[in-house]
Amino acid sequence: MRMIEISPSRKIDERELTFDYIRAAGPGGQNVNKVATAVQLRFDIWGNDSLPIDVKARLVKLAGKRVTGEGVLIIEARRFRTQEKNRTDAIERFVALVGKSLEAPKPRKKTRPTAGSREKRLQSKKKRSEVKQTRGGKSFESD
């Protein structure tokens, strides 16, 4: 049983990942048509117990289109010509993505506008109002 370390406190069992090997496009000559060197890493986000729910939600949001409708994260690695390098690349990208989702977003601190910015806003509103007032045009009232 091999564990993949995401952070010092968080590890994921490698058995929770599934790997599919597919043929990759790109460089490789005739080899590209014969050998399945590209790797598809699959991780069932909602079907595992190793991540808390808030981390799973952030992971789905971060992964975007790489998550299927069933909640399976798919990472494709086809950068290298060998299966082993592509597998390692897929795992590294997975670790980086999950590691990023472990970081909780900082809560936004409410700030108040400064006196100067309020004054500037009011001045621009006043100027705009004056511009519109001068657009009045001629009135065609008959006495």
C-alpha positions in Angstrom: 0.0 0.0 0.0 1.6 3.2 -1.2 0.5 6.5 0.1 0.8 9.7 -1.9 1.7 12.7 0.3 -0.3 15.8 -0.4 0.9 17.7 2.7 2.7 16.6 5.9 -0.7 16.0 7.5 -2.6 14.7 4.5 -2.0 11.5 2.5 -4.1 9.7 -0.1 -3.9 6.0 -0.8 -2.7 5.3 -4.3 -5.5 2.6 -4.6 -8.0 5.5 -4.7 -6.5 6.5 -8.0 -7.1 4.6 -11.2 -4.8 4.9 -14.3 -5.9 4.3 -17.9 -3.2 4.2 -20.6 -4.2 5.6 -24.0 -2.4 6.4 -27.2 -1.0 9.8 -27.3 -0.8 12.2 -30.3 2.4 14.1 -31.0 6.0 13.1 -31.3 7.2 9.5 -31.1 7.2 8.4 -34.7 5.7 5.0 -35.4 5.9 4.2 -31.7 3.0 6.6 -31.2 0.6 4.3 -33.1 1.6 1.2 -31.3 2.2 2.1 -27.6 -0.3 3.6 -25.2 2.0 6.1 -23.4 -0.5 8.8 -22.4 -2.0 8.4 -18.9 -5.4 9.3 -17.6 -5.5 9.6 -13.8 -9.0 9.3 -12.4 -9.9 10.2 -8.8 -13.5 9.9 -7.4 -13.8 13.1 -5.4 -17.1 12.4 -3.7 -16.5 8.7 -3.3 -13.5 8.8 -1.1 -13.1 9.4 2.6 -9.6 10.9 2.7 -10.6 14.5 2.1 -13.0 16.7 4.1 -16.1 18.0 2.4 -15.0 21.6 2.2 -11.7 20.5 0.5 -13.7 18.3 -1.9 -15.9 21.3 -2.9 -12.8 23.6 -3.4 -11.2 20.8 -5.5 -14.3 20.5 -7.8 -14.3 24.3 -8.2 -10.5 24.5 -8.9 -10.5 21.5 -11.3 -13.3 23.0 -13.4 -13.9 21.1 -16.7 -11.6 18.2 -15.6 -14.4 17.0 -13.3 -17.1 14.8 -14.8 -20.8 15.0 -13.9 -20.3 12.1 -11.5 -17.6 14.0 -9.6 -14.6 12.1 -11.1 -11.5 14.2 -11.6 -9.6 13.3 -14.8 -6.0 14.4 -15.3 -4.4 13.6 -18.7 -0.7 13.5 -19.0 0.9 13.1 -22.4 3.9 15.4 -22.2 6.5 12.6 -22.3 7.2 9.6 -24.5 7.2 7.0 -21.7 4.4 5.7 -19.6 6.3 6.0 -16.4 7.2 9.7 -16.9 3.6 10.5 -17.9 2.3 8.6 -14.8 4.6 10.5 -12.5 3.6 13.8 -14.2 -0.1 13.0 -13.7 0.5 12.2 -10.0 2.5 15.4 -9.5 -0.2 17.5 -11.1 -2.9 15.8 -9.0 -0.8 16.4 -5.8 -0.5 20.1 -6.8 -4.2 20.5 -7.5 -5.3 18.8 -4.2 -2.6 20.7 -2.3 -4.0 24.0 -3.6 -7.5 22.9 -2.6 -6.4 22.2 1.0 -5.7 25.9 1.5 -8.7 27.6 2.9 -9.5 31.0 1.3 -8.8 34.0 3.5 -12.0 35.6 4.7 -12.6 39.1 3.3 -12.2 41.9 5.8 -14.8 44.6 5.4 -13.2 48.1 4.9 -14.8 51.5 4.9 -14.1 54.1 2.2 -11.6 56.8 3.2 -12.8 60.4 3.6 -10.8 61.4 0.6 -12.4 58.7 -1.6 -15.9 59.7 -0.5 -15.2 63.3 -1.2 -13.8 62.4 -4.7 -16.9 60.3 -5.4 -19.2 63.2 -4.5 -17.3 65.7 -6.5 -17.5 63.5 -9.6 -21.2 63.0 -9.1 -21.6 66.8 -8.8 -19.6 67.4 -12.0 -21.6 64.8 -13.9 -24.9 66.4 -12.6 -23.7 69.8 -13.9 -22.9 68.3 -17.3 -26.4 66.9 -17.6 -28.0 70.1 -16.4 -26.4 72.1 -19.2 -27.8 69.7 -21.8 -31.3 71.1 -21.2 -31.7 72.3 -24.7 -34.3 74.9 -25.9 -37.8 74.7 -24.8 -40.5 75.4 -27.4 -43.2 76.7 -25.2 -45.6 79.3 -26.7 -47.0 82.1 -24.5 
